[in-house]
Amino acid sequence: MSMVTLYIGGLDPHVSEGQLLGLFADFGVVTQTRLVTDDDGVCRGFAYVTFEDDLSAAKARVALNGKQIQGQTLRVALAT
């Protein structure tokens, strides 16, 4: 079992790390969330979420890729 990081794109600029964690924690143990922000602390539209195992990450990717959240369409993929 190894940790897997997902790239999350298409996020609303006002999303919080707490909201992100709440969205992804339903699929398994999240070990880290990293919201990418500008100098003013506003989300730049993407983030990274790391899961404890690959099965949880795969479930989240399948369930959330293309899903509408806060009027935005999420893009969820394996981080490179």
Contacts in CASP RR format, 6 or more apart in sequence:
PFRMAT RR
TARGET T0000
AUTHOR 0000-0000-0000
METHOD contacts of the structure
MODEL  1
MSMVTLYIGGLDPHVSEGQLLGLFADFGVVTQTRLVTDDDGVCRGFAYVT
FEDDLSAAKARVALNGKQIQGQTLRVALAT
1 52 0 8 1.000
1 53 0 8 1.000
1 54 0 8 1.000
2 53 0 8 1.000
2 54 0 8 1.000
3 31 0 8 1.000
3 50 0 8 1.000
3 51 0 8 1.000
3 52 0 8 1.000
3 53 0 8 1.000
4 50 0 8 1.000
4 51 0 8 1.000
4 53 0 8 1.000
4 54 0 8 1.000
4 56 0 8 1.000
4 57 0 8 1.000
4 58 0 8 1.000
4 78 0 8 1.000
5 32 0 8 1.000
5 48 0 8 1.000
5 49 0 8 1.000
5 50 0 8 1.000
5 51 0 8 1.000
5 57 0 8 1.000
5 78 0 8 1.000
5 79 0 8 1.000
6 24 0 8 1.000
6 48 0 8 1.000
6 49 0 8 1.000
6 50 0 8 1.000
6 51 0 8 1.000
6 57 0 8 1.000
6 60 0 8 1.000
6 61 0 8 1.000
6 76 0 8 1.000
6 77 0 8 1.000
6 78 0 8 1.000
6 79 0 8 1.000
7 46 0 8 1.000
7 48 0 8 1.000
7 75 0 8 1.000
7 76 0 8 1.000
7 77 0 8 1.000
7 78 0 8 1.000
7 79 0 8 1.000
7 80 0 8 1.000
8 20 0 8 1.000
8 46 0 8 1.000
8 47 0 8 1.000
8 48 0 8 1.000
8 49 0 8 1.000
8 64 0 8 1.000
8 74 0 8 1.000
8 75 0 8 1.000
8 76 0 8 1.000
9 45 0 8 1.000
9 46 0 8 1.000
9 47 0 8 1.000
9 74 0 8 1.000
9 75 0 8 1.000
9 76 0 8 1.000
10 45 0 8 1.000
10 46 0 8 1.000
10 72 0 8 1.000
10 73 0 8 1.000
10 74 0 8 1.000
10 75 0 8 1.000
11 20 0 8 1.000
11 35 0 8 1.000
11 43 0 8 1.000
11 45 0 8 1.000
11 46 0 8 1.000
11 47 0 8 1.000
11 69 0 8 1.000
11 72 0 8 1.000
11 74 0 8 1.000
12 43 0 8 1.000
12 45 0 8 1.000
12 69 0 8 1.000
12 70 0 8 1.000
12 71 0 8 1.000
12 72 0 8 1.000
13 42 0 8 1.000
13 43 0 8 1.000
13 44 0 8 1.000
13 45 0 8 1.000
14 42 0 8 1.000
14 43 0 8 1.000
14 70 0 8 1.000
15 35 0 8 1.000
15 43 0 8 1.000
15 45 0 8 1.000
15 47 0 8 1.000
15 69 0 8 1.000
15 70 0 8 1.000
16 35 0 8 1.000
17 33 0 8 1.000
17 35 0 8 1.000
17 47 0 8 1.000
18 33 0 8 1.000
20 33 0 8 1.000
20 35 0 8 1.000
20 47 0 8 1.000
20 49 0 8 1.000
21 30 0 8 1.000
21 33 0 8 1.000
21 49 0 8 1.000
23 64 0 8 1.000
23 69 0 8 1.000
24 30 0 8 1.000
24 33 0 8 1.000
24 49 0 8 1.000
24 51 0 8 1.000
24 60 0 8 1.000
24 64 0 8 1.000
27 51 0 8 1.000
27 56 0 8 1.000
27 57 0 8 1.000
27 59 0 8 1.000
27 60 0 8 1.000
27 63 0 8 1.000
28 51 0 8 1.000
28 52 0 8 1.000
28 53 0 8 1.000
28 56 0 8 1.000
28 59 0 8 1.000
28 60 0 8 1.000
29 51 0 8 1.000
29 52 0 8 1.000
29 53 0 8 1.000
29 56 0 8 1.000
30 49 0 8 1.000
30 50 0 8 1.000
30 51 0 8 1.000
30 52 0 8 1.000
31 50 0 8 1.000
31 51 0 8 1.000
31 52 0 8 1.000
32 48 0 8 1.000
32 49 0 8 1.000
32 50 0 8 1.000
33 47 0 8 1.000
33 48 0 8 1.000
33 49 0 8 1.000
33 50 0 8 1.000
34 47 0 8 1.000
34 48 0 8 1.000
34 49 0 8 1.000
35 43 0 8 1.000
35 47 0 8 1.000
36 43 0 8 1.000
36 44 0 8 1.000
36 45 0 8 1.000
36 46 0 8 1.000
36 47 0 8 1.000
36 48 0 8 1.000
37 43 0 8 1.000
37 44 0 8 1.000
38 44 0 8 1.000
48 79 0 8 1.000
49 60 0 8 1.000
51 57 0 8 1.000
51 60 0 8 1.000
57 78 0 8 1.000
60 76 0 8 1.000
61 76 0 8 1.000
61 77 0 8 1.000
61 78 0 8 1.000
64 74 0 8 1.000
64 76 0 8 1.000
65 74 0 8 1.000
65 75 0 8 1.000
65 76 0 8 1.000
65 77 0 8 1.000
66 73 0 8 1.000
66 74 0 8 1.000
66 75 0 8 1.000
66 76 0 8 1.000
67 73 0 8 1.000
67 74 0 8 1.000
68 74 0 8 1.000
END
